[in-house]
Amino acid sequence: MKRMIFIVLFSLFLSANVSAEDINGYGKAKWGMSPEAVMSSEAGRAKMLNPPEKFKGALGMVSIGSIDIASQNFSVIYLFDSNNLVQVNVSSHEDKNELVNKDTFNRIESLLIQKYGAPTHQIKNESVVWKLKSTTISLSHINIKNVVSRIVISYKPTVLAEKSTSNL
């Protein structure tokens, strides 16, 4: 009986430690950095976008053309509002093959669960959200049959994520 209690308590301790991990940005970039500071923090990998890409309420000004996640290629775009880093979008290069992206989605979901614990919200095979203290991570499989299939991982300051859903 004591052994069973120990195992249960130990499991709770481990899960509490996993979910307690927090991040304050993406990679070496931190929320609020300027485009120049992001370029410097990701030296050798990041490039300025000229012209910047327009997003709702932000400009994609810095990018990394190719990174490997779960054996697939992704690109990274750093979004800025008034010269401050406010979001990072990591998008798969694969944009047609639904089966490949479904498998990639499941592998990334598993990796994020290992790293950050149980998600805050989940719609099976479609979207998963982890709300950490400083950063909210959203994993999405955007799939429009015979048109587009893409995996997007979005990192956003939790304060801004909460603000964008305050009227719901």
C-alpha positions as CSV (number, residue, x, y, z in Angstrom):
1,M,0.0,0.0,0.0
2,K,2.8,2.4,0.9
3,R,4.5,1.6,-2.4
4,M,1.3,2.4,-4.3
5,I,0.9,5.8,-2.5
6,F,4.6,6.6,-3.3
7,I,4.1,5.8,-7.0
8,V,1.0,8.0,-7.2
9,L,2.7,10.9,-5.4
10,F,5.8,10.5,-7.5
11,S,3.7,10.6,-10.7
12,L,1.9,13.7,-9.5
13,F,5.3,15.4,-8.7
14,L,6.7,14.6,-12.1
15,S,3.6,15.8,-14.0
16,A,3.6,19.1,-11.9
17,N,7.3,19.6,-12.8
18,V,6.6,19.0,-16.5
19,S,3.7,21.5,-16.7
20,A,5.6,24.0,-14.6
21,E,8.2,24.6,-17.4
22,D,7.7,28.0,-19.1
23,I,9.2,29.8,-22.0
24,N,9.3,33.5,-22.7
25,G,9.5,33.6,-26.5
26,Y,10.6,31.2,-29.2
27,G,14.2,29.8,-29.4
28,K,16.6,32.5,-28.5
29,A,14.2,35.3,-29.2
30,K,12.2,36.8,-26.3
31,W,8.9,38.7,-26.3
32,G,9.3,42.4,-26.9
33,M,12.6,42.2,-28.8
34,S,13.2,44.4,-31.8
35,P,13.7,42.9,-35.2
36,E,17.4,43.7,-34.9
37,A,17.7,42.0,-31.5
38,V,15.9,38.9,-32.9
39,M,18.4,38.9,-35.9
40,S,21.3,39.1,-33.4
41,S,19.9,36.3,-31.2
42,E,19.4,34.0,-34.1
43,A,22.7,35.0,-35.9
44,G,23.4,33.0,-39.0
45,R,19.9,31.6,-39.2
46,A,17.5,34.5,-39.4
47,K,17.1,37.0,-42.3
48,M,15.2,40.2,-42.6
49,L,12.1,40.0,-44.8
50,N,12.0,42.7,-47.5
51,P,9.3,43.6,-47.9
52,P,7.7,42.5,-44.6
53,E,4.8,40.1,-44.7
54,K,1.5,41.5,-43.5
55,F,-0.5,39.7,-40.8
56,K,-3.6,40.8,-38.9
57,G,-2.2,43.5,-36.4
58,A,1.5,42.6,-37.0
59,L,4.3,42.5,-39.6
60,G,6.4,39.5,-40.3
61,M,9.8,41.1,-40.5
62,V,12.3,38.3,-39.7
63,S,12.3,34.7,-40.9
64,I,14.3,31.5,-40.8
65,G,13.8,29.7,-44.1
66,S,14.2,26.1,-42.9
67,I,14.3,24.2,-39.7
68,D,13.8,20.5,-38.9
69,I,11.0,19.5,-36.6
70,A,9.9,15.8,-36.3
71,S,11.8,15.0,-39.5
72,Q,9.9,17.6,-41.5
73,N,10.9,21.0,-42.9
74,F,9.4,24.2,-41.4
75,S,9.9,27.9,-41.8
76,V,9.7,30.5,-39.0
77,I,8.3,34.0,-39.2
78,Y,8.7,36.5,-36.4
79,L,5.9,38.9,-36.1
80,F,6.3,42.4,-34.7
81,D,3.9,45.1,-33.5
82,S,5.4,48.6,-33.1
83,N,8.9,47.0,-33.4
84,N,8.3,44.5,-30.5
85,L,8.2,40.7,-31.0
86,V,4.5,39.6,-30.4
87,Q,4.2,36.3,-32.2
88,V,6.2,33.5,-33.9
89,N,4.6,31.3,-36.6
90,V,6.3,28.0,-37.5
91,S,4.8,26.6,-40.7
92,S,5.4,23.3,-42.5
93,H,6.8,23.4,-46.0
94,E,4.5,20.5,-46.9
95,D,1.3,22.0,-47.9
96,K,-0.5,19.3,-49.9
97,N,-0.1,15.8,-48.4
98,E,-2.8,15.4,-45.7
99,L,-1.5,12.0,-44.5
100,V,2.1,13.2,-44.0
101,N,0.8,16.3,-42.1
102,K,-1.6,14.2,-40.0
103,D,1.4,12.1,-38.9
104,T,3.6,15.2,-38.4
105,F,0.8,16.8,-36.3
106,N,0.6,13.7,-34.1
107,R,4.4,13.5,-33.6
108,I,4.7,17.2,-32.8
109,E,1.8,17.0,-30.4
110,S,3.6,14.1,-28.6
111,L,6.8,16.1,-28.4
112,L,5.1,19.1,-27.0
113,I,3.2,17.0,-24.4
114,Q,6.6,15.5,-23.4
115,K,8.0,19.0,-23.0
116,Y,5.1,21.0,-21.6
117,G,2.7,18.4,-20.2
118,A,-1.0,18.0,-20.9
119,P,-2.5,20.6,-23.2
120,T,-5.0,23.2,-22.0
121,H,-7.4,22.6,-24.9
122,Q,-7.6,20.0,-27.7
123,I,-9.6,19.2,-30.8
124,K,-8.3,15.8,-31.9
125,N,-6.2,15.8,-35.1
126,E,-7.0,19.5,-35.6
127,S,-5.7,21.8,-32.9
128,V,-4.0,21.7,-29.5
129,V,-3.2,24.6,-27.1
130,W,-0.7,24.8,-24.2
131,K,-1.2,27.9,-22.0
132,L,2.0,28.4,-20.1
133,K,2.7,31.3,-17.7
134,S,4.4,33.5,-20.3
135,T,3.7,31.9,-23.7
136,T,0.7,30.2,-25.3
137,I,1.6,27.6,-27.9
138,S,-1.0,26.5,-30.5
139,L,-0.5,23.5,-32.8
140,S,-2.9,23.4,-35.8
141,H,-3.4,21.2,-38.7
142,I,-5.1,23.3,-41.3
143,N,-6.7,21.0,-43.8
144,I,-8.9,21.9,-46.7
145,K,-9.4,18.7,-48.7
146,N,-7.7,18.9,-52.1
147,V,-6.7,22.5,-51.6
148,V,-4.2,22.8,-48.7
149,S,-2.8,20.8,-45.8
150,R,-0.4,22.6,-43.5
151,I,0.9,22.3,-39.9
152,V,1.3,25.6,-38.0
153,I,2.8,26.1,-34.6
154,S,2.1,29.5,-33.2
155,Y,3.9,31.0,-30.1
156,K,2.4,34.1,-28.5
157,P,2.7,35.9,-25.2
158,T,0.0,34.5,-22.9
159,V,-1.1,38.1,-22.1
160,L,-1.8,38.8,-25.7
161,A,-3.5,35.4,-26.3
162,E,-5.8,36.1,-23.4
163,K,-6.5,39.7,-24.7
164,S,-7.5,38.4,-28.1
165,T,-10.1,36.1,-26.6
166,S,-11.4,38.4,-23.9
167,N,-14.7,39.2,-25.8
168,L,-15.7,35.5,-26.3
